[in-house]
Structure formats: structure tokens, C-alpha cells
Amino acid sequence: FSAAIVITEQPVSVSVPVGYSLALRCRAEACTSLQYQWFCQHQSVCCQIPGATEQDLLITAQQTQLYTCRVNDIYKNAVFSNWVKVEVHQCVGRGLLPQLWRGEPVIILNPTEQKVEVGKPLQLQCAAMGVPAPSFQWYCNGNVLEHQKKKKLWINHAKVSDSGTYLCCASNSHGEHWTNAVDIHVGEQSQPISGLLQFCCLVFLLATDKIALLVGNNHYQHHPNLMAPVTDVFELSLLLKQLEFQVVSLLD
């Protein structure tokens, strides 16, 4: 005869800095005595943790891993807890945390302002630590974005109407914390300035004296070729030089 094993307290996922110490908890009930065994998984490799046979698994976070606990009774019945993730932020020191940190969300990555071309993907990203691991909710112009509940906000094909002020709320059972608000502009791609216009701007910015730009164009798309633009540019440049102009001549 055997009775069902009921897990009464599941472990929870956490998001912490490297070196942070914590305990994963699992509790279960049954009509017989119970045994616990913890397992971890890293990069698709799952293994039993030697000596991890208590209800609480003490961890000093070193790398992001998944954990689960197996509970079995004397009749060899067994159930597994939920898999939970211990997310470890390698580049974040414990000094970033408040002195008396209770596990409330702490923002460690804010989204950045962007200008996005219409039809191109829009991606915003944030990150937060917390115990339990925070959940995320994105907002645009103060309105909830119902389907944007991850650290990364992703819109495959941005529209002009996607322009606005974005921010994300990270929350858990200890409270909530908001990212910085950022402005996102979605619009048509601006036309690049022609090479000639860039050159002209550069010349005029650098000029400290009288300067003349002469353009002799002999080839037109919708007009017959001129008689002698090259000669005209040459003669005009000589005249201007006599008047103490610095002359820049461009042909076609």
C-alpha cells in the first residue's frame, strides 16, 4: 500500500550576483517517511548533487544552473519538484545590492533610446536581480503591453505607431522596481547626404577666406550636352583667383 507524496512547498527561481549565498527549499508530505535528493542541470547535462539530501539546498552562486528535488518514500514512489533557475550575474558584484537586501528587485540593466526604421525589428532589453526572480511587464506611454512580459521586448516589424516612451517594471513578492524611461522613434530612413554635398559642407566649414566652388557638368540625363563646360570652369577659376578667391573646381 502506498499514499501519494504531495509537495507542499516548491523551490523558487532566483536571480543573484556571483558569490551570493542562498537556500533552495522543498517540502513534501506523505503517510511514510520521506527522502530528498537534489539534482542540477547545466548546459543540458543533468546530474545528482552528492550529499544534497536535505530539504534545503545551500548554494553559493557561481554559474547559472537549473535545479530540481526528488522526493521518495519507503515504497520507492517518487515525485520531482518544479525545475527552478538560479540565474547568476557574473559581472555584478554584491556591492550593488542594498546593505539589507531582502530580495526585492534591483535593476542592473536599463533599456536604451533608439531610432528604428519602419519595418525593422525593435528590441529593448532590461535585467533585474531578485529573490524570487522578478517577473517583467513592459509599458509604452503608460499603457500595459499585454504580450511583453520578458526581459527582452521584441517587435518584429516596427510601425510608426510603436514610437513612444517605454519602460519596464520588475516585480516579485518583496516589491517592484522600474527601469528608466526611454524614448523610441520609429520612422522612415532619412536620405543620406550626397558625397558632393558633404564635400561642400566640409570645404565651407574649413574655409577662413573667400572661397568659390565651381561645378562643370557636361552630362545631363534630360538635357543635351553643353558646348564647353570644362573650358568655362577653367576660365572662370582664373578670373576668381585674380580676385583672391580660393577656387575648388569639380567636373561632372
LUMSEPA-834541 format. One record per residue (C-alpha): x, y, z; residue number from 1; residue in one letter. Coordinates in nm, 3 decimals. Example, Ala and Ser with C-alpha at 12.3 -4.5 7.8 and 13.67 -1.06 7.14 Angstrom:
<rs>
{east=1.230	north=-0.450	up=0.780	num=1	residu=A}
{east=1.367	north=-0.106	up=0.714	num=2	residu=S}
</rs>
This chain:
<rs>
{east=0.000	north=0.000	up=0.000	num=1	residu=F}
{east=0.127	north=0.350	up=-0.077	num=2	residu=S}
{east=-0.013	north=0.700	up=-0.047	num=3	residu=A}
{east=0.056	north=0.994	up=-0.270	num=4	residu=A}
{east=0.351	north=1.218	up=-0.200	num=5	residu=I}
{east=0.240	north=1.582	up=-0.201	num=6	residu=V}
{east=0.490	north=1.863	up=-0.242	num=7	residu=I}
{east=0.369	north=2.142	up=-0.016	num=8	residu=T}
{east=0.645	north=2.395	up=-0.089	num=9	residu=E}
{east=0.815	north=2.422	up=-0.425	num=10	residu=Q}
{east=1.160	north=2.579	up=-0.469	num=11	residu=P}
{east=1.161	north=2.915	up=-0.646	num=12	residu=V}
{east=1.384	north=3.063	up=-0.915	num=13	residu=S}
{east=1.622	north=3.342	up=-0.814	num=14	residu=V}
{east=1.840	north=3.599	up=-0.988	num=15	residu=S}
{east=2.153	north=3.692	up=-0.791	num=16	residu=V}
{east=2.511	north=3.820	up=-0.826	num=17	residu=P}
{east=2.802	north=3.578	up=-0.841	num=18	residu=V}
{east=2.912	north=3.465	up=-0.494	num=19	residu=G}
{east=2.570	north=3.519	up=-0.335	num=20	residu=Y}
{east=2.467	north=3.251	up=-0.083	num=21	residu=S}
{east=2.110	north=3.122	up=-0.070	num=22	residu=L}
{east=1.897	north=2.818	up=0.005	num=23	residu=A}
{east=1.652	north=2.640	up=-0.223	num=24	residu=L}
{east=1.363	north=2.491	up=-0.023	num=25	residu=R}
{east=1.147	north=2.188	up=-0.091	num=26	residu=C}
{east=0.883	north=2.047	up=0.144	num=27	residu=R}
{east=0.663	north=1.740	up=0.097	num=28	residu=A}
{east=0.410	north=1.533	up=0.292	num=29	residu=E}
{east=0.313	north=1.165	up=0.286	num=30	residu=A}
{east=0.200	north=0.891	up=0.523	num=31	residu=C}
{east=0.551	north=0.749	up=0.542	num=32	residu=T}
{east=0.896	north=0.892	up=0.599	num=33	residu=S}
{east=1.045	north=1.074	up=0.301	num=34	residu=L}
{east=1.388	north=1.115	up=0.148	num=35	residu=Q}
{east=1.515	north=1.410	up=-0.057	num=36	residu=Y}
{east=1.773	north=1.426	up=-0.333	num=37	residu=Q}
{east=1.868	north=1.738	up=-0.529	num=38	residu=W}
{east=1.976	north=1.747	up=-0.893	num=39	residu=F}
{east=2.126	north=2.022	up=-1.108	num=40	residu=C}
{east=2.145	north=2.079	up=-1.481	num=41	residu=Q}
{east=2.399	north=2.292	up=-1.666	num=42	residu=H}
{east=2.430	north=2.306	up=-2.046	num=43	residu=Q}
{east=2.190	north=2.010	up=-2.094	num=44	residu=S}
{east=2.383	north=1.786	up=-1.853	num=45	residu=V}
{east=2.177	north=1.673	up=-1.552	num=46	residu=C}
{east=2.348	north=1.519	up=-1.251	num=47	residu=C}
{east=2.277	north=1.423	up=-0.892	num=48	residu=Q}
{east=2.436	north=1.655	up=-0.636	num=49	residu=I}
{east=2.643	north=1.443	up=-0.396	num=50	residu=P}
{east=2.531	north=1.477	up=-0.035	num=51	residu=G}
{east=2.237	north=1.703	up=-0.121	num=52	residu=A}
{east=1.979	north=1.501	up=0.071	num=53	residu=T}
{east=1.823	north=1.768	up=0.293	num=54	residu=E}
{east=1.503	north=1.964	up=0.242	num=55	residu=Q}
{east=1.711	north=2.280	up=0.192	num=56	residu=D}
{east=1.988	north=2.301	up=-0.066	num=57	residu=L}
{east=2.253	north=2.557	up=0.031	num=58	residu=L}
{east=2.419	north=2.723	up=-0.268	num=59	residu=I}
{east=2.690	north=2.979	up=-0.323	num=60	residu=T}
{east=2.600	north=3.102	up=-0.671	num=61	residu=A}
{east=2.881	north=3.053	up=-0.923	num=62	residu=Q}
{east=2.709	north=2.991	up=-1.255	num=63	residu=Q}
{east=2.355	north=2.985	up=-1.392	num=64	residu=T}
{east=2.200	north=2.640	up=-1.343	num=65	residu=Q}
{east=1.867	north=2.460	up=-1.315	num=66	residu=L}
{east=1.771	north=2.263	up=-1.003	num=67	residu=Y}
{east=1.507	north=2.010	up=-0.902	num=68	residu=T}
{east=1.446	north=1.794	up=-0.596	num=69	residu=C}
{east=1.333	north=1.429	up=-0.599	num=70	residu=R}
{east=1.122	north=1.314	up=-0.304	num=71	residu=V}
{east=1.067	north=0.941	up=-0.249	num=72	residu=N}
{east=0.904	north=0.727	up=0.017	num=73	residu=D}
{east=0.977	north=0.380	up=0.160	num=74	residu=I}
{east=0.768	north=0.219	up=-0.117	num=75	residu=Y}
{east=1.001	north=0.364	up=-0.385	num=76	residu=K}
{east=0.738	north=0.607	up=-0.503	num=77	residu=N}
{east=0.896	north=0.933	up=-0.614	num=78	residu=A}
{east=0.793	north=1.279	up=-0.730	num=79	residu=V}
{east=1.003	north=1.569	up=-0.856	num=80	residu=F}
{east=0.967	north=1.931	up=-0.766	num=81	residu=S}
{east=0.942	north=2.200	up=-1.031	num=82	residu=N}
{east=1.264	north=2.285	up=-1.210	num=83	residu=W}
{east=1.389	north=2.624	up=-1.096	num=84	residu=V}
{east=1.658	north=2.851	up=-1.233	num=85	residu=K}
{east=1.937	north=3.009	up=-1.033	num=86	residu=V}
{east=2.041	north=3.291	up=-1.264	num=87	residu=E}
{east=2.389	north=3.420	up=-1.177	num=88	residu=V}
{east=2.510	north=3.760	up=-1.297	num=89	residu=H}
{east=2.885	north=3.725	up=-1.338	num=90	residu=Q}
{east=2.958	north=4.095	up=-1.397	num=91	residu=C}
{east=2.759	north=4.220	up=-1.099	num=92	residu=V}
{east=2.922	north=4.248	up=-0.760	num=93	residu=G}
{east=2.738	north=4.213	up=-0.431	num=94	residu=R}
{east=2.825	north=4.577	up=-0.363	num=95	residu=G}
{east=2.543	north=4.679	up=-0.598	num=96	residu=L}
{east=2.284	north=4.535	up=-0.360	num=97	residu=L}
{east=2.130	north=4.740	up=-0.078	num=98	residu=P}
{east=2.301	north=4.676	up=0.256	num=99	residu=Q}
{east=1.995	north=4.499	up=0.400	num=100	residu=L}
{east=1.870	north=4.329	up=0.084	num=101	residu=W}
{east=1.554	north=4.125	up=0.136	num=102	residu=R}
{east=1.533	north=4.007	up=-0.224	num=103	residu=G}
{east=1.336	north=4.300	up=-0.370	num=104	residu=E}
{east=1.405	north=4.366	up=-0.742	num=105	residu=P}
{east=1.725	north=4.555	up=-0.825	num=106	residu=V}
{east=1.758	north=4.687	up=-1.181	num=107	residu=I}
{east=2.101	north=4.609	up=-1.330	num=108	residu=I}
{east=2.033	north=4.688	up=-1.697	num=109	residu=L}
{east=1.817	north=4.970	up=-1.835	num=110	residu=N}
{east=1.683	north=4.991	up=-2.192	num=111	residu=P}
{east=1.840	north=5.248	up=-2.425	num=112	residu=T}
{east=1.688	north=5.508	up=-2.655	num=113	residu=E}
{east=1.665	north=5.406	up=-3.019	num=114	residu=Q}
{east=1.572	north=5.529	up=-3.363	num=115	residu=K}
{east=1.428	north=5.246	up=-3.571	num=116	residu=V}
{east=1.338	north=5.237	up=-3.939	num=117	residu=E}
{east=0.980	north=5.138	up=-4.024	num=118	residu=V}
{east=0.957	north=4.763	up=-4.085	num=119	residu=G}
{east=1.277	north=4.683	up=-3.898	num=120	residu=K}
{east=1.282	north=4.491	up=-3.566	num=121	residu=P}
{east=1.261	north=4.681	up=-3.240	num=122	residu=L}
{east=1.435	north=4.525	up=-2.939	num=123	residu=Q}
{east=1.455	north=4.666	up=-2.588	num=124	residu=L}
{east=1.624	north=4.488	up=-2.301	num=125	residu=Q}
{east=1.640	north=4.515	up=-1.925	num=126	residu=C}
{east=1.758	north=4.294	up=-1.640	num=127	residu=A}
{east=1.694	north=4.275	up=-1.267	num=128	residu=A}
{east=1.805	north=4.066	up=-0.973	num=129	residu=M}
{east=1.567	north=3.939	up=-0.708	num=130	residu=G}
{east=1.473	north=3.655	up=-0.471	num=131	residu=V}
{east=1.238	north=3.521	up=-0.602	num=132	residu=P}
{east=1.344	north=3.604	up=-0.957	num=133	residu=A}
{east=1.143	north=3.907	up=-1.075	num=134	residu=P}
{east=0.870	north=3.897	up=-1.336	num=135	residu=S}
{east=0.864	north=4.169	up=-1.601	num=136	residu=F}
{east=0.599	north=4.391	up=-1.759	num=137	residu=Q}
{east=0.666	north=4.647	up=-2.033	num=138	residu=W}
{east=0.473	north=4.972	up=-2.081	num=139	residu=Y}
{east=0.452	north=5.222	up=-2.367	num=140	residu=C}
{east=0.324	north=5.574	up=-2.296	num=141	residu=N}
{east=0.188	north=5.443	up=-1.966	num=142	residu=G}
{east=-0.012	north=5.163	up=-2.128	num=143	residu=N}
{east=0.044	north=4.795	up=-2.046	num=144	residu=V}
{east=0.186	north=4.592	up=-2.336	num=145	residu=L}
{east=-0.004	north=4.270	up=-2.271	num=146	residu=E}
{east=0.230	north=4.035	up=-2.456	num=147	residu=H}
{east=0.560	north=4.190	up=-2.348	num=148	residu=Q}
{east=0.637	north=4.012	up=-2.020	num=149	residu=K}
{east=1.000	north=3.914	up=-2.064	num=150	residu=K}
{east=1.334	north=4.086	up=-2.006	num=151	residu=K}
{east=1.353	north=4.148	up=-2.380	num=152	residu=K}
{east=1.083	north=4.340	up=-2.560	num=153	residu=L}
{east=1.070	north=4.232	up=-2.924	num=154	residu=W}
{east=0.865	north=4.373	up=-3.212	num=155	residu=I}
{east=0.940	north=4.204	up=-3.545	num=156	residu=N}
{east=0.826	north=4.484	up=-3.775	num=157	residu=H}
{east=0.819	north=4.826	up=-3.610	num=158	residu=A}
{east=0.546	north=5.074	up=-3.711	num=159	residu=K}
{east=0.531	north=5.449	up=-3.668	num=160	residu=V}
{east=0.264	north=5.388	up=-3.404	num=161	residu=S}
{east=0.522	north=5.195	up=-3.199	num=162	residu=D}
{east=0.702	north=5.523	up=-3.129	num=163	residu=S}
{east=0.674	north=5.638	up=-2.769	num=164	residu=G}
{east=0.819	north=5.628	up=-2.420	num=165	residu=T}
{east=0.897	north=5.278	up=-2.295	num=166	residu=Y}
{east=0.982	north=5.141	up=-1.952	num=167	residu=L}
{east=0.964	north=4.807	up=-1.772	num=168	residu=C}
{east=0.852	north=4.707	up=-1.424	num=169	residu=C}
{east=1.035	north=4.425	up=-1.244	num=170	residu=A}
{east=0.837	north=4.282	up=-0.951	num=171	residu=S}
{east=0.833	north=3.995	up=-0.703	num=172	residu=N}
{east=0.677	north=3.922	up=-0.365	num=173	residu=S}
{east=0.902	north=4.184	up=-0.198	num=174	residu=H}
{east=0.812	north=4.478	up=-0.419	num=175	residu=G}
{east=0.870	north=4.633	up=-0.758	num=176	residu=E}
{east=1.130	north=4.846	up=-0.932	num=177	residu=H}
{east=1.105	north=5.041	up=-1.258	num=178	residu=W}
{east=1.366	north=5.088	up=-1.527	num=179	residu=T}
{east=1.449	north=5.428	up=-1.671	num=180	residu=N}
{east=1.201	north=5.557	up=-1.929	num=181	residu=A}
{east=1.342	north=5.575	up=-2.283	num=182	residu=V}
{east=1.210	north=5.740	up=-2.599	num=183	residu=D}
{east=1.178	north=5.525	up=-2.911	num=184	residu=I}
{east=1.132	north=5.685	up=-3.252	num=185	residu=H}
{east=1.013	north=5.476	up=-3.547	num=186	residu=V}
{east=1.022	north=5.649	up=-3.885	num=187	residu=G}
{east=1.133	north=5.634	up=-4.245	num=188	residu=E}
{east=1.504	north=5.618	up=-4.306	num=189	residu=Q}
{east=1.647	north=5.961	up=-4.377	num=190	residu=S}
{east=1.808	north=6.008	up=-4.716	num=191	residu=Q}
{east=2.188	north=6.008	up=-4.697	num=192	residu=P}
{east=2.363	north=6.331	up=-4.782	num=193	residu=I}
{east=2.533	north=6.307	up=-5.122	num=194	residu=S}
{east=2.908	north=6.287	up=-5.135	num=195	residu=G}
{east=2.927	north=6.620	up=-5.317	num=196	residu=L}
{east=2.715	north=6.796	up=-5.056	num=197	residu=L}
{east=2.925	north=6.651	up=-4.775	num=198	residu=Q}
{east=3.239	north=6.772	up=-4.951	num=199	residu=F}
{east=3.094	north=7.118	up=-4.998	num=200	residu=C}
{east=2.995	north=7.141	up=-4.632	num=201	residu=C}
{east=3.342	north=7.035	up=-4.526	num=202	residu=L}
{east=3.507	north=7.293	up=-4.754	num=203	residu=V}
{east=3.291	north=7.575	up=-4.626	num=204	residu=F}
{east=3.342	north=7.474	up=-4.262	num=205	residu=L}
{east=3.718	north=7.476	up=-4.307	num=206	residu=L}
{east=3.733	north=7.795	up=-4.514	num=207	residu=A}
{east=3.867	north=8.105	up=-4.341	num=208	residu=T}
{east=3.886	north=8.326	up=-4.655	num=209	residu=D}
{east=3.687	north=8.393	up=-4.975	num=210	residu=K}
{east=3.617	north=8.066	up=-5.149	num=211	residu=I}
{east=3.441	north=7.967	up=-5.472	num=212	residu=A}
{east=3.307	north=7.629	up=-5.574	num=213	residu=L}
{east=3.280	north=7.574	up=-5.950	num=214	residu=L}
{east=3.098	north=7.275	up=-6.094	num=215	residu=V}
{east=3.129	north=7.198	up=-6.464	num=216	residu=G}
{east=2.878	north=6.936	up=-6.570	num=217	residu=N}
{east=2.874	north=6.810	up=-6.929	num=218	residu=N}
{east=2.643	north=6.512	up=-6.892	num=219	residu=H}
{east=2.273	north=6.565	up=-6.817	num=220	residu=Y}
{east=2.003	north=6.299	up=-6.802	num=221	residu=Q}
{east=1.729	north=6.511	up=-6.963	num=222	residu=H}
{east=1.925	north=6.783	up=-7.145	num=223	residu=H}
{east=2.165	north=6.792	up=-7.441	num=224	residu=P}
{east=2.533	north=6.815	up=-7.355	num=225	residu=N}
{east=2.670	north=7.165	up=-7.318	num=226	residu=L}
{east=2.932	north=7.305	up=-7.553	num=227	residu=M}
{east=3.233	north=7.362	up=-7.332	num=228	residu=A}
{east=3.172	north=7.349	up=-6.954	num=229	residu=P}
{east=3.528	north=7.236	up=-6.882	num=230	residu=V}
{east=3.669	north=7.541	up=-7.058	num=231	residu=T}
{east=3.419	north=7.769	up=-6.884	num=232	residu=D}
{east=3.519	north=7.638	up=-6.542	num=233	residu=V}
{east=3.888	north=7.684	up=-6.620	num=234	residu=F}
{east=3.848	north=8.043	up=-6.740	num=235	residu=E}
{east=3.618	north=8.138	up=-6.454	num=236	residu=L}
{east=3.856	north=7.990	up=-6.198	num=237	residu=S}
{east=4.139	north=8.207	up=-6.336	num=238	residu=L}
{east=3.923	north=8.517	up=-6.302	num=239	residu=L}
{east=3.823	north=8.437	up=-5.946	num=240	residu=L}
{east=4.179	north=8.363	up=-5.842	num=241	residu=K}
{east=4.272	north=8.712	up=-5.963	num=242	residu=Q}
{east=4.008	north=8.841	up=-5.722	num=243	residu=L}
{east=4.181	north=8.648	up=-5.437	num=244	residu=E}
{east=3.928	north=8.364	up=-5.417	num=245	residu=F}
{east=4.027	north=8.015	up=-5.322	num=246	residu=Q}
{east=3.874	north=7.805	up=-5.601	num=247	residu=V}
{east=3.752	north=7.445	up=-5.585	num=248	residu=V}
{east=3.666	north=7.305	up=-5.931	num=249	residu=S}
{east=3.460	north=6.989	up=-5.984	num=250	residu=L}
{east=3.379	north=6.830	up=-6.322	num=251	residu=L}
{east=3.084	north=6.600	up=-6.397	num=252	residu=D}
</rs>
